[in-house]
Amino acid sequence: MDQPMDGVTVVEVKNKTDHMAYLPEMEQIDPTVRLQVVAARDGYDETAYTARDVRAALEATERTPEHFAALLSPAAQPFLEEMAQKARMDKRRYFGDNVYLFTPIYISNYCENYCIYCGFNCHNKIRRARLDLAGIEREMAAIARTGLEEILILTGESRKMSDVEYIGEACKIARKYFKMVGIEVYPMNSDEYAYLHRCGVDYVTVFQETYNDARYEQLHLAGHKRVFPYRMEAQERALMGGMRGVAFAALLGLDDFRKDAFATGIHAWLLQRKYPHAEISFSCPRLRPIVNNDRINPKDVHERQLLQVMCAYRLFMPFAGMTISTRERAGFRDRVIDIAATKISAGVSTGIGGHDGDEEGDDQFEIADGRTVDQVVSAIRDQGLQPVMNDYVYV
């Protein structure tokens, strides 16, 4: 048996596919951005930066990738308070005192991938469930009654149990209840993203998990997700399919979090330059314990390190959105929405169902902040900030 993560026993998988080789059904696009991001990550030496480099980055009016690298380095840790102050100024400049709210809805937890850190992985013995369209409608109607106007639709990564048409029908239902619809599902080809855009999807979120292709191979033992380049090019294919926005994330704690955060930022920056019209945003997830294995925790990514990453993102791309999820505790989330984050989830369930009755399927991971929408709204207002359900108008 392999043991690629501490405390996690892994089922042996024979005849593993090449994690760098596209499968026949996978669309291949210009790899330039992907290759540039991988090269940037591989070349990033976080120990090469000094306090002088950090000071130069903080004083710059327009920050370069080199400034971003300095802000992520250990040398920037003593400057965290100043970074937070400048990040708060940039956030206010571009977003005012607004904090956007949304909630995720998990409609299926069937998965064909073997990712050893994820509760949905195909070898984990959990309750599997898939909402039918009537169940999706009941859940979405219940969520809409809380006052939320933005929804993020998630599935396990199984084309058999959650095919593109099923996800599309869920998006059509969502458009009846919500003004903003996002998806966080398996990567697709650009024509499939175009279809989902026609079904009402505004933006696509994809976690690359780690940008270290060797570590990625260790963590993704089977399934379509094992193919590293196809996943990494998902955001560009989504933009090619007409999506308005895309979100980027590494799952901090799977590998060297500074290198992964650097690669995430460079990935977003390069695609913003290639697609200037795109709305770019970041998610900032840390590894969380999963069903049947509560020993999985983020390595060396504590709240101060997470705050440093978020401030570095804000200072590098001040106009980008940034989400802080219920993976983090309430006190931390309440703090960072006044510093760097622009969007916060509320009333969250990571199981299947649960908004209109009992959960039908097990959760993907444990959450740390179980507050209701009203409680999160009150916390936002207590800080003198403005909770916003939606500010996008279709004409």
C-alpha positions in Angstrom: 0.0 0.0 0.0 1.1 3.5 -0.7 0.9 6.2 2.0 1.3 9.5 0.2 -0.3 11.5 3.2 0.5 11.1 6.9 -2.1 9.0 8.6 -4.0 8.0 5.5 -4.0 4.4 4.3 -4.5 4.1 0.6 -5.9 1.3 -1.5 -3.5 0.1 -4.1 -4.4 0.9 -7.6 -2.8 -1.1 -10.5 -2.2 0.0 -14.0 -2.4 3.7 -13.3 -2.9 5.9 -16.3 -0.3 8.6 -17.2 -1.4 11.6 -15.2 0.0 13.9 -17.9 -1.8 12.3 -20.8 -5.1 13.5 -22.1 -7.9 10.9 -22.5 -9.4 10.7 -26.0 -12.6 12.7 -25.0 -10.7 15.5 -23.5 -10.4 18.8 -25.4 -6.8 20.0 -25.9 -6.1 23.7 -26.1 -3.1 26.0 -26.4 -0.9 24.9 -23.4 1.0 28.2 -23.2 -0.7 29.5 -20.0 -0.4 26.1 -18.3 3.3 25.8 -19.1 4.0 29.3 -17.9 2.3 28.7 -14.6 4.1 25.4 -14.0 7.5 27.0 -14.9 6.7 29.9 -12.5 5.9 27.6 -9.7 8.9 25.4 -10.2 11.1 28.5 -10.3 9.7 30.1 -7.2 12.3 30.1 -4.4 10.5 31.5 -1.3 13.7 31.7 0.7 15.3 34.1 -1.8 13.3 37.2 -0.6 14.3 39.7 2.0 12.6 42.3 4.1 13.8 44.9 1.5 12.0 43.0 -1.2 8.8 42.9 0.9 9.1 46.7 1.5 9.5 47.3 -2.2 6.3 45.3 -2.9 4.3 47.1 -0.2 5.3 50.5 -1.6 4.7 49.7 -5.2 1.6 51.2 -6.8 1.3 48.4 -9.4 2.5 45.1 -8.2 4.3 42.6 -10.5 4.6 38.8 -10.1 8.0 39.4 -8.4 6.3 41.6 -5.9 3.6 38.9 -5.4 6.4 36.4 -4.8 7.9 38.5 -2.1 4.6 39.1 -0.3 4.0 35.3 -0.1 7.5 34.6 1.2 8.5 33.9 4.8 10.2 37.3 4.8 6.8 38.9 4.6 5.5 37.4 7.9 6.7 40.3 10.1 4.9 42.7 7.8 1.5 40.9 8.1 -0.2 43.8 9.9 0.9 46.3 7.3 -0.1 43.9 4.5 -3.5 43.6 6.1 -3.9 47.4 6.3 -2.9 47.9 2.7 -5.1 45.0 1.6 -8.1 46.6 3.4 -7.5 49.9 1.6 -7.4 48.1 -1.8 -10.5 46.1 -1.0 -12.4 49.3 0.0 -11.1 51.0 -3.2 -12.5 48.4 -5.5 -15.4 46.9 -3.5 -16.4 49.6 -1.0 -17.9 48.2 2.2 -19.8 45.4 0.3 -19.6 41.8 1.3 -21.4 39.4 -1.1 -23.3 36.3 0.2 -24.0 32.9 -1.4 -24.5 29.3 -0.4 -23.4 26.1 -2.1 -25.8 23.3 -2.9 -24.5 19.8 -3.3 -26.9 17.9 -5.6 -24.9 14.6 -5.9 -21.9 13.0 -4.1 -21.3 10.1 -6.5 -17.7 10.2 -7.7 -15.5 8.2 -10.0 -12.2 9.7 -8.8 -9.8 8.4 -6.2 -8.5 11.5 -4.5 -7.3 10.4 -1.1 -8.0 13.7 0.8 -11.6 14.0 -0.3 -14.7 12.6 1.4 -16.4 11.9 -1.9 -13.6 9.7 -3.3 -14.9 6.5 -4.9 -13.3 4.2 -2.3 -14.7 6.0 0.8 -17.6 4.2 2.3 -20.2 7.0 2.6 -23.9 7.4 2.0 -24.2 8.2 -1.7 -27.2 10.3 -3.0 -28.3 12.2 -6.0 -31.2 14.6 -5.9 -33.8 14.3 -8.6 -35.0 17.5 -10.3 -38.0 17.8 -7.9 -35.6 17.5 -5.0 -33.3 20.1 -6.5 -36.2 22.5 -6.8 -37.3 22.0 -3.2 -33.8 22.6 -2.0 -33.4 25.8 -4.1 -36.8 27.1 -3.1 -35.8 26.6 0.6 -32.5 28.4 0.1 -34.2 31.3 -1.8 -36.5 31.8 1.2 -33.5 32.9 3.2 -33.0 35.9 1.0 -29.9 34.6 -0.8 -29.7 35.5 -4.5 -26.6 33.6 -5.5 -26.1 29.8 -5.6 -23.1 27.6 -6.3 -24.0 24.2 -7.6 -21.7 21.3 -6.8 -21.5 17.6 -7.6 -19.1 14.7 -7.1 -17.1 14.1 -10.2 -19.1 11.4 -11.9 -20.3 11.9 -15.5 -22.4 8.8 -15.2 -24.4 10.0 -12.2 -24.2 13.7 -12.9 -24.0 14.2 -16.6 -23.9 17.5 -18.3 -27.6 17.5 -19.1 -28.5 16.8 -15.4 -26.3 19.7 -14.3 -27.8 21.9 -17.0 -31.4 21.1 -15.8 -30.3 22.0 -12.2 -28.9 25.3 -13.6 -32.2 26.1 -15.3 -34.0 25.5 -12.0 -31.5 27.7 -10.2 -32.1 30.5 -12.7 -35.7 30.6 -11.6 -34.7 31.4 -8.0 -31.4 33.1 -8.1 -29.8 36.0 -10.0 -26.3 34.6 -10.0 -25.5 30.9 -10.6 -22.1 29.3 -10.3 -20.9 25.7 -10.7 -18.1 23.7 -9.1 -18.2 20.4 -10.9 -15.9 18.2 -12.9 -13.9 19.9 -15.7 -15.5 20.0 -19.1 -14.8 20.8 -22.7 -15.5 24.3 -24.0 -18.7 23.3 -25.9 -20.1 21.8 -22.7 -19.3 25.0 -20.8 -21.1 26.9 -23.6 -24.1 24.6 -23.1 -24.2 25.3 -19.4 -23.8 29.0 -20.0 -26.9 28.8 -22.1 -28.6 27.0 -19.2 -27.9 30.0 -16.9 -24.4 29.6 -15.5 -22.4 32.8 -14.8 -19.1 31.5 -13.5 -17.1 28.4 -13.0 -14.9 27.5 -10.0 -12.2 24.8 -10.2 -9.8 23.9 -7.5 -6.5 22.8 -9.0 -5.7 21.2 -5.5 -1.9 21.4 -6.1 0.1 22.8 -9.0 2.9 20.4 -8.2 2.4 17.8 -10.9 4.4 15.1 -9.1 2.5 15.6 -5.9 -0.8 15.7 -7.9 0.0 12.3 -9.2 0.5 10.9 -5.7 -2.8 12.3 -4.5 -5.0 11.5 -7.5 -4.8 7.7 -8.0 -7.6 7.0 -10.4 -10.4 8.7 -12.5 -10.5 11.6 -14.9 -9.3 14.0 -12.3 -5.9 12.2 -12.4 -5.2 14.0 -15.7 -3.3 17.1 -14.5 -3.2 19.3 -17.6 -6.9 18.9 -18.4 -7.9 20.1 -15.0 -5.5 22.9 -15.0 -6.9 24.3 -18.3 -10.5 24.2 -17.2 -10.8 27.9 -16.5 -9.6 28.8 -19.9 -12.0 26.4 -21.6 -14.8 27.9 -19.5 -13.9 31.3 -20.8 -13.8 30.0 -24.3 -17.3 28.7 -23.7 -18.6 32.1 -22.9 -18.6 32.1 -19.1 -18.5 35.5 -17.5 -16.2 34.6 -14.7 -13.8 32.0 -13.3 -12.4 31.2 -9.9 -9.1 29.7 -9.0 -7.9 27.9 -5.9 -5.3 25.5 -4.6 -6.3 23.3 -1.6 -3.7 24.7 0.8 -2.0 22.0 2.9 -1.7 19.4 0.2 1.8 20.6 -0.7 4.0 23.6 -0.2 1.3 26.2 0.3 3.5 29.2 -0.7 4.4 27.6 -4.1 0.7 26.6 -4.7 -0.6 30.0 -3.7 2.0 31.6 -6.0 1.0 29.4 -8.9 -2.7 30.1 -8.3 -2.1 33.9 -8.4 0.0 33.6 -11.6 -2.6 31.4 -13.2 -5.3 34.0 -12.6 -3.0 36.9 -13.6 -2.1 35.3 -16.9 -5.7 34.4 -17.8 -6.8 37.9 -16.9 -4.2 39.3 -19.3 -5.3 36.9 -22.1 -9.1 37.4 -21.4 -9.4 41.0 -20.1 -13.2 40.9 -20.0 -13.2 37.9 -17.6 -14.3 38.4 -14.0 -11.5 36.8 -11.9 -11.8 35.5 -8.4 -10.0 33.4 -5.8 -11.1 30.8 -3.3 -8.9 30.2 -0.3 -9.6 26.7 1.0 -7.5 24.8 3.5 -7.5 21.1 3.8 -10.3 19.9 6.2 -11.0 16.5 7.9 -13.2 14.2 5.9 -15.8 11.4 6.7 -13.9 8.3 7.9 -10.7 10.1 8.4 -10.6 13.0 10.9 -6.7 13.0 10.9 -6.4 14.9 7.7 -5.5 18.5 8.5 -3.6 21.3 6.7 0.1 21.0 7.0 1.8 24.2 8.2 -1.1 26.4 7.0 -2.3 28.2 10.1 -4.6 31.2 10.2 -1.7 33.7 10.0 -0.3 31.9 6.9 -3.8 31.8 5.4 -4.2 35.5 6.1 -0.9 36.2 4.4 -2.0 34.4 1.3 -5.2 36.3 1.2 -3.5 39.6 1.6 -1.0 38.8 -1.1 -3.8 37.9 -3.5 -5.6 41.2 -2.7 -2.4 43.3 -3.1 -1.4 41.5 -6.4 -4.9 41.6 -8.0 -6.9 44.2 -6.1 -9.9 44.0 -8.4 -10.3 40.3 -8.0 -13.1 38.7 -6.0 -12.2 36.5 -3.1 -14.3 33.9 -1.2 -13.8 32.7 2.3 -15.7 29.5 3.0 -17.1 27.7 6.0 -14.0 25.6 6.1 -12.8 28.4 8.4 -14.1 29.3 11.9 -16.6 32.2 12.3 -14.2 34.5 14.0 -11.6 34.3 11.3 -14.2 34.7 8.5 -15.6 37.8 10.2 -12.1 39.3 10.4 -11.0 38.7 6.8 -14.2 40.1 5.2 -13.0 43.5 6.4 -9.5 42.9 5.1 -9.3 40.9 1.9 -12.3 38.6 1.2 -15.3 40.0 -0.8 -17.6 37.0 -0.6 -18.8 34.7 2.2 -20.9 31.6 2.3 -23.8 31.2 4.8 -26.3 28.6 5.7 -24.0 25.9 4.4 -24.5 22.1 4.1 -21.8 20.1 2.3 -24.1 17.0 2.3 -26.7 16.1 -0.3 -29.9 17.9 0.7 -30.4 19.3 4.1 -31.9 22.7 3.2 -35.5 21.3 2.9 -35.4 18.3 5.3 -32.7 15.8 6.4 -29.5 15.2 4.4 -29.7 12.3 2.1 -26.0 11.8 1.5 -22.8 12.3 3.5 -20.7 15.5 3.6 -17.6 16.2 1.4 -15.7 17.6 4.4 -16.3 19.0 7.9 -17.3 22.7 8.1 -16.2 25.0 10.9 -18.9 27.8 10.6 -22.5 26.6 10.7 -24.2 29.9 11.1 -27.4 30.7 9.3 -27.8 33.4 6.7 -29.3 35.8 9.2 -26.5 35.3 11.6 -23.8 35.9 9.0 -25.7 39.0 7.8 -25.8 40.3 11.4 -22.1 39.7 11.8 -21.4 41.7 8.6 -23.5 44.6 9.7 -21.8 44.5 13.2 -18.6 45.5 11.5 -20.1 48.4 9.6 -20.0 46.5 6.3 -22.9 46.1 3.8 -24.2 42.6 3.1 -25.1 42.3 -0.6 -27.2 39.5 -2.1 -26.6 40.5 -5.7 -25.5 43.6 -7.7 -25.7 42.2 -11.3 -28.5 43.3 -13.6 -29.4 41.4 -16.8 -30.5 43.6 -19.7 
